């Protein structure tokens, strides 16, 4: 089994039951028999050949020595010269043989006829004959050689002229070689089994002529051969088994393809036995010590082997094919270090191509032809498909020799083997294209190493480092390809450098694409990778352009294959995705707030919601990280980012403001009724007043000590509204810092042609600011109205002036109001207090107004109550006027103007009030003031004022005297309370 890097599939079928040593031994026996009449094998005058260096020095300057098949040679080999093989400095024939030494290659006791000469006087030294070289090369033991010689002498005595192709050698050896000539019975048994196995392979398994499996002779011979596995067969002269063997073997060997008699026996000419035997002979031409060298005596050795052709059924074409394979195989087996062997194999391909045309159609030859060239081609292409590994470290010269060999072999196969390949796809250029792409892909894969190098399983930092490293190594590989391998490939492919560049571009692009799929956000590491990829792409594109200058199409075929990375577009795309991703993370904070915000302050020093702090923090951090990406960013993208943040903040402001409406807390206007002086209700009320007053709380009676510390009546819901208010002011306070992030990085922002105004760059969050201010106004109003109408209802709208003014003055309500305002100031941030207190003031005045004009059936006023009410109003105004720096006296008066107008109406006589009401009602309805006409009911507009007819009507409804009662009864038919 060859090592993986030397693996070369044998093109010929192996012989079952015969190992290489068995085949080699039989091949030597066949060679000896075929050359038995040649000097050195059995001829009488063994010619001795002396090397030219013996007399003329190593360079052989003198006349050439005689050359022939029986001995060595001192002259240069014609075959080696034709194949471009170097001559060895010393040939086998120049080596001397010691006839008396222990390791002598000659036979001291052999007769002169065997071909070994001796020199009288003891130590005899002479050059080796071709026979001795063959025995030495095929590693035949001297004892085996002696047995073979003696047996052939006994067998063929008097038959030296008998042709070798008429001798069934294994049968002759079985007949005449006795067990006593072996060292032991086991050695003989093994030898006998080999001879029988050769007969089985040559006559039964692989006969040259087809054989019927049911042939009686074949079956008989098979049974005998099977029986020999247990013990040796008796081959004595009188053995019946031996007679049977002889009969079967002779009959089977002398068969012909038709009825025509044959003069050649067919025991060794069946394929693949003949090829295996001949290949074993051919391998003897290589130096045993230096397997890369071919013996100088190769010409003589091949002449000897030629004598076996008739027995093996060989032809010159078959010899050329086998010789080509042996040279190529030896080159591979010796580690591919001797390029001369490769060149010689290539040279022999020319002979093979010429020979294939002469014998085209011969089944055996064509099978051999296809198998040999296919095996050579596959081995070469396997190396070429990964030439960066196969021909590294200065082996590019080998690649230069292999390329023409594989192209020539492919061309010969296409021309002679029907259906082999597609000629259009198997051109040299296309082949080189395949080799280049395959080898570079393999080289790139080795650089990558771990198949999970670019995956979610690998840490991001490690992935980034890997891609940067690969970009550097890919660039180095591209330049090495251009300097070395492409120089060899250029002869066969005009744009080999371009193909290499496109392949590397595609390999790195695949990894880059895989990396980009794993990420949605751009960062410094990703940008570094993209910039390095862009640099690599420019280098590779430049290589393609330079390599394509001389092409007919300018290299457009190759260039069109290059799918550019488009790094700029990728960066823009990822910047857009980065904006989207960052906005999504901010939106996640908003969504979380909507689901879980409780409106508790973050801390005592930070009286706003946790969600607002997180929202601003995320916005700021993501903006900073976005601008920290070391690349210029288009103004449009910046505005997109800013608008996205602005929309989120506005959405958050809307969420904060989703706390209801102030209208939810304003009590519904009671139905208009008249209040009659002297009615049973009034009389009962007066009688019940002392008792009722006795049961009232100090708040209702206004008797609570001013020094008592009343608890504020501010509910938790109202306090949470204060936190909302603080949150909105916190958002407003942070807008400037967010805007500063944009202005701070203005140098990185690339102006856009679509930008309509430079002013927008300075006002990124003007819409947010407006939305937050509107939300602030809304929340403040809701908080104020909740505080006054809900939390303070028990001391203000719910009890003030109920029953009688004197018993339900405003003092208790003012004390609670002050406590509530104190708590408000403690919770609400300083910047928000002005608006908050102002809205509380508005709500308080409106509540006081509602008490006077919409107080319901429990309240009624006389003109005499005017002074107390007016005094209470002054105290109410004084509460807010006391906030110096918050309100001026004019601001308080302005807010209280409506209430004061109503209080002023309450101080007018009933007749005057009715007269003014009549005029106002007529004017409001568009009808003139005239007697006899029905006075229309003025609509309720909610715009209370001293000149509003509906306001005046409500004052009349709360007036406790006969005139008002009679007017309301006769004019509007209002029901009594």
WOLIN-V640405 format. One record per helix or strand of 2 or more residues. SS is the DSSP state (hx for helix, st for strand). FROM is the first residue (numbers start at 1). TO is the last residue. If there is no record, write none. Layout:
ss=<SS:SS>
from=<FROM:FROM>
to=<TO:TO>
This chain:
ss=<hx:hx:hx:hx:hx:st:hx:st:hx:hx:hx:hx:hx:hx:hx:hx:hx:hx:hx:hx:hx:hx:hx:hx:hx:hx:hx:hx:hx:hx:hx:hx:st:hx:hx:hx:hx:hx:hx:st:hx:hx:hx:hx:hx:hx:hx:hx:hx:hx>
from=<4:20:53:78:92:96:112:125:130:142:164:169:179:185:216:240:273:298:309:316:339:363:387:396:428:460:485:496:524:556:567:610:633:635:662:680:698:716:746:749:759:766:805:811:830:863:889:910:949:962>
to=<6:34:56:83:94:98:114:127:137:155:166:176:181:205:227:253:285:306:312:333:358:384:390:416:448:483:489:517:547:559:596:627:634:656:664:695:701:744:748:750:762:791:807:827:853:881:906:925:957:972>
